[in-house]
Amino acid sequence: MKDVTVIGVAGGSGSGKSTLVKRLQEAFVGDDVVTLCHDFYYKNYPNLTFEERKKLNYDHPQSFDTDMMVEHIKALKSGVPIEHPVYSFVEHARTSETVRVMPSRVLILDGILIFENKELRDLMDMKVYVDTDADLRLARRLMRDVRERGRTMESVVEQYVTTVKPMHEEFVEPSKKYADVIIPEGGFNSVAVAMLIENIRSLIRMK
């Protein structure tokens, strides 16, 4: 499948990436679109206890098995189906399940650190960075982790201060320089999203 278009969507945790990805999925559903999240590829530590896993730094590039993600993207671009891992944010571990993904015309990559890795960047036809104020990102992360991941407010704030914020400043924010497009507020910026969709359609037509 030489005509696969790969779009990378990066930005800080709680920036609005998921909303933007959803808007893109809706826009390109007729083009056969698939999304791969970097979060699927968190490394597994079965030898550690739950309490030990809770203390790991999940916002550092080494927390991800990016090599596996790269191989999966290459396979999909070659027309080969893949089986990506399933990660439990409640247990901080991979489950025994996998999800089969078929090749598609449009492949969307989603993750806070997908621009940090050069091999991963080089597979993308367009790189989009979602730029959102830190206070708003923290508020969104707080609501998500408490509602969806069974976390306490105290644990979310502690993690944000000790790892999320420092790793954002060290790795995520600097990766913005690799973006082809920067969108403030992500999927909530309707004007920018409409322009982005049209640009991606132009890319697809050129292939």
C-alpha positions as CSV (number, residue, x, y, z in Angstrom):
1,M,0.0,0.0,0.0
2,K,2.2,2.8,-1.3
3,D,-0.5,5.4,-1.0
4,V,-0.9,5.3,2.8
5,T,-1.0,8.7,4.4
6,V,0.4,8.9,7.9
7,I,-0.6,11.8,10.1
8,G,1.1,12.3,13.5
9,V,-0.8,14.2,16.3
10,A,1.3,15.2,19.3
11,G,1.1,17.6,22.2
12,G,1.0,17.6,26.0
13,S,-1.3,15.4,28.1
14,G,-4.7,16.9,28.2
15,S,-4.0,19.2,25.2
16,G,-7.0,18.1,23.1
17,K,-5.2,15.5,21.0
18,S,-7.9,12.9,21.4
19,T,-10.6,15.4,20.3
20,L,-8.6,16.4,17.2
21,V,-8.0,12.7,16.3
22,K,-11.8,12.1,16.7
23,R,-12.5,15.0,14.3
24,L,-10.0,13.6,11.8
25,Q,-11.5,10.1,12.1
26,E,-14.9,11.5,11.3
27,A,-13.6,13.5,8.4
28,F,-11.8,10.6,6.7
29,V,-14.0,7.7,7.5
30,G,-14.7,7.2,3.8
31,D,-11.0,6.9,3.2
32,D,-10.6,3.9,5.5
33,V,-8.9,5.5,8.5
34,V,-7.1,3.7,11.4
35,T,-5.6,5.2,14.6
36,L,-2.6,4.0,16.5
37,C,-2.0,5.5,20.0
38,H,1.5,5.6,21.4
39,D,-0.2,4.7,24.8
40,F,-0.9,1.2,23.4
41,Y,2.8,0.6,23.5
42,Y,3.7,1.3,27.1
43,K,6.3,-1.2,28.2
44,N,5.2,-4.0,30.5
45,Y,6.8,-4.8,33.9
46,P,5.2,-8.1,35.1
47,N,8.1,-8.5,37.5
48,L,7.1,-5.4,39.5
49,T,4.3,-5.1,42.1
50,F,1.3,-2.8,41.5
51,E,2.8,-0.3,44.0
52,E,6.1,-0.4,42.2
53,R,4.4,0.1,38.8
54,K,2.5,3.1,40.2
55,K,5.8,4.9,40.9
56,L,7.2,4.5,37.4
57,N,7.8,7.6,35.2
58,Y,5.2,7.1,32.4
59,D,6.1,10.4,30.7
60,H,9.7,9.5,29.7
61,P,10.4,8.3,26.1
62,Q,11.9,5.1,27.6
63,S,8.5,4.2,29.0
64,F,7.3,3.2,25.5
65,D,8.2,0.3,23.2
66,T,8.5,2.7,20.3
67,D,10.4,0.1,18.3
68,M,7.4,-2.1,18.2
69,M,5.2,0.8,17.1
70,V,7.6,1.6,14.3
71,E,7.6,-2.0,13.1
72,H,3.8,-2.0,13.2
73,I,3.5,1.2,11.2
74,K,5.9,-0.2,8.6
75,A,3.9,-3.4,8.4
76,L,0.6,-1.5,7.9
77,K,2.2,0.7,5.2
78,S,3.2,-2.6,3.5
79,G,-0.3,-3.9,3.6
80,V,0.3,-6.3,6.5
81,P,-2.2,-6.5,9.4
82,I,-0.8,-6.0,13.0
83,E,-1.8,-7.0,16.5
84,H,-1.2,-4.1,18.9
85,P,-1.0,-4.5,22.7
86,V,-3.8,-3.4,25.1
87,Y,-2.7,-1.4,28.1
88,S,-4.6,-1.0,31.4
89,F,-4.1,2.4,33.0
90,V,-5.9,1.1,36.1
91,E,-3.5,-1.8,36.6
92,H,-0.4,-0.1,35.0
93,A,0.2,-3.2,32.9
94,R,-0.6,-4.8,29.5
95,T,-3.5,-7.1,29.4
96,S,-3.4,-10.5,27.8
97,E,-5.4,-9.2,24.9
98,T,-4.3,-7.7,21.6
99,V,-6.2,-5.8,18.9
100,R,-6.0,-6.7,15.2
101,V,-5.6,-3.7,12.9
102,M,-6.0,-3.9,9.2
103,P,-4.1,-1.7,6.7
104,S,-5.8,1.6,5.7
105,R,-5.5,4.6,3.4
106,V,-5.1,7.0,6.3
107,L,-3.1,6.1,9.5
108,I,-3.3,8.5,12.4
109,L,-0.6,8.4,15.1
110,D,-1.5,9.9,18.5
111,G,0.8,10.5,21.5
112,I,2.6,13.0,23.6
113,L,6.1,11.9,22.5
114,I,5.7,10.7,19.0
115,F,7.8,13.6,17.6
116,E,10.6,12.9,20.0
117,N,11.7,9.7,18.1
118,K,13.3,10.4,14.7
119,E,12.5,7.0,13.2
120,L,8.9,7.5,14.1
121,R,8.9,11.1,12.7
122,D,10.3,9.9,9.4
123,L,7.3,7.7,8.8
124,M,4.9,10.6,9.0
125,D,3.6,12.6,6.0
126,M,2.3,15.4,8.3
127,K,3.1,16.3,11.9
128,V,0.5,18.2,13.9
129,Y,1.2,19.6,17.3
130,V,-1.6,20.6,19.7
131,D,-0.6,23.6,21.7
132,T,-2.7,24.2,24.9
133,D,-2.1,26.2,28.1
134,A,-0.6,24.2,30.9
135,D,-3.4,25.0,33.4
136,L,-6.1,23.8,31.0
137,R,-4.1,20.6,30.3
138,L,-3.8,19.9,34.0
139,A,-7.5,20.4,34.6
140,R,-8.4,18.1,31.7
141,R,-6.0,15.4,32.9
142,L,-7.3,15.7,36.4
143,M,-10.9,15.1,35.3
144,R,-10.0,12.2,33.0
145,D,-7.8,10.3,35.4
146,V,-10.3,10.6,38.3
147,R,-13.3,9.6,36.1
148,E,-11.8,7.0,33.8
149,R,-8.7,5.6,35.5
150,G,-9.8,5.3,39.1
151,R,-7.2,7.8,40.4
152,T,-7.4,10.1,43.3
153,M,-7.1,13.9,42.9
154,E,-4.0,13.8,45.1
155,S,-2.2,11.1,43.1
156,V,-2.9,12.9,39.8
157,V,-1.5,16.2,41.1
158,E,1.5,14.5,42.6
159,Q,2.3,12.7,39.3
160,Y,1.8,15.9,37.4
161,V,4.3,17.8,39.6
162,T,6.9,15.0,39.8
163,T,6.9,13.6,36.2
164,V,4.3,15.0,33.8
165,K,5.4,18.7,34.0
166,P,9.2,18.0,34.0
167,M,8.9,15.5,31.2
168,H,6.7,17.9,29.2
169,E,9.3,20.6,29.5
170,E,12.2,18.3,28.7
171,F,10.8,16.2,25.9
172,V,7.2,17.2,24.7
173,E,7.5,20.9,24.3
174,P,10.9,20.8,22.5
175,S,9.4,18.3,20.0
176,K,7.1,21.1,18.8
177,K,9.9,22.3,16.5
178,Y,9.3,19.2,14.3
179,A,5.7,20.0,13.7
180,D,4.4,21.0,10.2
181,V,1.3,22.4,11.7
182,I,0.6,23.8,15.2
183,I,-3.0,24.0,16.4
184,P,-3.9,25.9,19.6
185,E,-6.6,24.0,21.6
186,G,-6.6,21.0,19.2
187,G,-9.9,19.6,18.2
188,F,-11.7,22.5,19.9
189,N,-10.3,24.9,17.3
190,S,-12.9,24.5,14.5
191,V,-11.3,26.9,12.1
192,A,-7.8,25.3,12.3
193,V,-9.3,21.8,12.2
194,A,-11.2,22.6,9.0
195,M,-7.9,23.9,7.4
196,L,-6.0,20.8,8.5
197,I,-8.6,18.5,7.1
198,E,-8.3,20.2,3.7
199,N,-4.5,20.0,3.8
200,I,-4.6,16.3,4.5
201,R,-7.1,15.7,1.7
202,S,-4.6,17.5,-0.6
203,L,-1.9,15.1,0.6
204,I,-4.1,12.1,-0.1
205,R,-4.9,13.3,-3.6
206,M,-1.2,13.8,-4.4
207,K,-0.4,10.1,-3.6
